[in-house]
Amino acid sequence: MFHAIIEFDSNAAPVVMEKQWNDSVKYQKHKDGWISMRITVSHLEDLKNEILSWGHRAKVIEPLELKQIILEEIVKMTKLYE
């Protein structure tokens, strides 16, 4: 099992909080409107597409392995436009 923390900006936060994730999800609201979402998943790849779908409105805080998965995908995407 993997524990992840993902932050979402104030525009994404309301939609994210309405989404049905899984029973492990917990939210922390921040004064600036951002939220932190804590979630436990069996595979980090399960989160990859979901995180990428939020674009610049989502930021992986941990684990480092998930950050690397997202970064690698962003690098591949960037090369398509060079």
C-alpha positions as CSV (number, residue, x, y, z in Angstrom):
1,M,0.0,0.0,0.0
2,F,1.1,3.5,-0.8
3,H,0.2,6.7,1.1
4,A,0.1,9.8,-1.0
5,I,-0.5,13.5,-0.4
6,I,-1.7,15.6,-3.3
7,E,-2.5,19.3,-3.1
8,F,-5.2,20.9,-5.3
9,D,-5.7,24.6,-5.9
10,S,-8.8,26.6,-4.9
11,N,-10.5,26.1,-8.3
12,A,-10.1,22.3,-8.2
13,A,-10.7,21.8,-4.5
14,P,-14.6,21.8,-4.5
15,V,-14.7,19.3,-7.4
16,V,-12.0,17.1,-5.9
17,M,-13.9,17.0,-2.6
18,E,-17.1,15.9,-4.3
19,K,-15.4,13.0,-6.2
20,Q,-15.7,9.5,-4.9
21,W,-12.2,8.3,-4.3
22,N,-11.9,5.5,-1.7
23,D,-12.6,5.2,2.0
24,S,-9.0,6.2,3.0
25,V,-9.3,9.8,1.7
26,K,-8.9,12.7,4.1
27,Y,-8.8,16.4,3.3
28,Q,-7.2,19.3,5.0
29,K,-8.3,22.8,3.9
30,H,-5.7,25.6,3.7
31,K,-6.4,29.3,4.2
32,D,-5.5,30.1,0.6
33,G,-8.2,27.8,-0.7
34,W,-5.9,24.9,-1.6
35,I,-6.6,21.5,-0.1
36,S,-4.3,18.6,0.8
37,M,-5.7,15.2,0.1
38,R,-4.3,12.1,1.8
39,I,-5.1,8.8,0.1
40,T,-3.9,5.2,0.3
41,V,-3.8,3.2,-2.9
42,S,-2.4,-0.2,-3.8
43,H,-0.6,1.0,-6.9
44,L,0.8,4.5,-7.6
45,E,-0.1,4.1,-11.2
46,D,-3.7,4.2,-10.2
47,L,-3.3,7.9,-9.3
48,K,-1.1,8.9,-12.3
49,N,-3.8,9.7,-14.9
50,E,-6.1,11.3,-12.3
51,I,-3.3,13.7,-11.2
52,L,-2.3,14.5,-14.7
53,S,-6.0,15.2,-15.6
54,W,-5.9,18.2,-13.1
55,G,-2.9,19.8,-14.9
56,H,-1.4,22.7,-13.0
57,R,-4.1,22.5,-10.4
58,A,-2.6,19.5,-8.7
59,K,0.7,19.0,-7.1
60,V,2.1,15.7,-5.6
61,I,3.7,16.3,-2.2
62,E,4.5,12.7,-1.4
63,P,5.7,10.0,-2.0
64,L,8.8,10.8,-4.0
65,E,8.2,7.8,-6.2
66,L,4.8,9.3,-7.3
67,K,6.4,12.7,-8.0
68,Q,8.9,10.9,-10.3
69,I,6.2,9.0,-12.1
70,I,4.4,12.3,-12.8
71,L,7.6,14.2,-13.8
72,E,8.6,11.4,-16.2
73,E,5.2,11.6,-17.9
74,I,5.4,15.4,-18.1
75,V,8.9,15.2,-19.7
76,K,7.5,12.7,-22.3
77,M,4.6,15.1,-23.0
78,T,6.9,18.1,-23.4
79,K,9.0,16.3,-26.0
80,L,6.0,15.9,-28.2
81,Y,5.8,19.7,-28.5
82,E,9.5,20.5,-29.0
